């Protein structure tokens, strides 16, 4: 790869921040930049970095794509307002669900999300604001996996032959692209992000759409969102690298109130990992698994089966699509 990795062990956080703020300020010059904040670790860190470099000339947008976790838009907006970073919420739920209609293939789903995000939503925001740059939190692992052909990460453009200037009308600035997740967290801590943000488990750009097998609909997203809330509530105590719920497409026969119920299946995954390149399933206590199965089948409509994935990455990947 052309990009040179900065290993977390050799990262000098202070000089990295100085260098990157200077670079951002020099690139944007007297203009402004648009910033895509999703509330994940990488985009939160890039927001702080961009704010430090550009102040009010950074226009931060939080795009509500309809596929986020429960309460997420409100939580992220409040947190960044408390940190003194001005931001605007853009409601793009209908656009994302329209683009995902009828799409079942994992890479096509990822492609649809990329297209709506960069072309439709940010294309328009950049045009309206008169900015020439989009700031985003791509990291080294995102690029590596896309280049290796494992999966197309939602935020990778140039490595897939997409020239953002030609396709969407703006340049992309990626200050974190040499860092792994652990390095990004250190930069976030030094920039004054609260620990709940810089130590947040990773969450994918394609959000809950990466956790629905087959076509994504608002109804399926609601089911996986409820299961995710239960899984995160229970498993955050484990301090595992990442934990998630997946909604399967196949249904199975179950019983509800003494009657046959051809219901839905949720799969739980919980990962031990350093940087998402490799992963081991956490050896969760059996009573935790039982509790999860009970809460999910009790509280999430139509779910009659809950499984736990015990496969390593590789050959598995962390997300389901
Ligand atoms: P996989 O599923 O490839 O995930 O083992 C590796 C790590 O990357 C996250 N992930 C993404 N992050 N855009 C992102 O910003 C994406 O398109 C994307 N897909 C996966 C995943 O949650 C895990 O931490």
Boltz pocket constraint, residues with backbone or C-beta under 6 A from the ligand:
constraints:
  - pocket:
      binder: B
      contacts: [[A, 142], [A, 145], [A, 150], [A, 151], [A, 152], [A, 153], [A, 154], [A, 155], [A, 202], [A, 203], [A, 204], [A, 205], [A, 206], [A, 210], [A, 242], [A, 275], [A, 276], [A, 313], [A, 316], [A, 317], [A, 318], [A, 319], [A, 320]]
      max_distance: 6.0
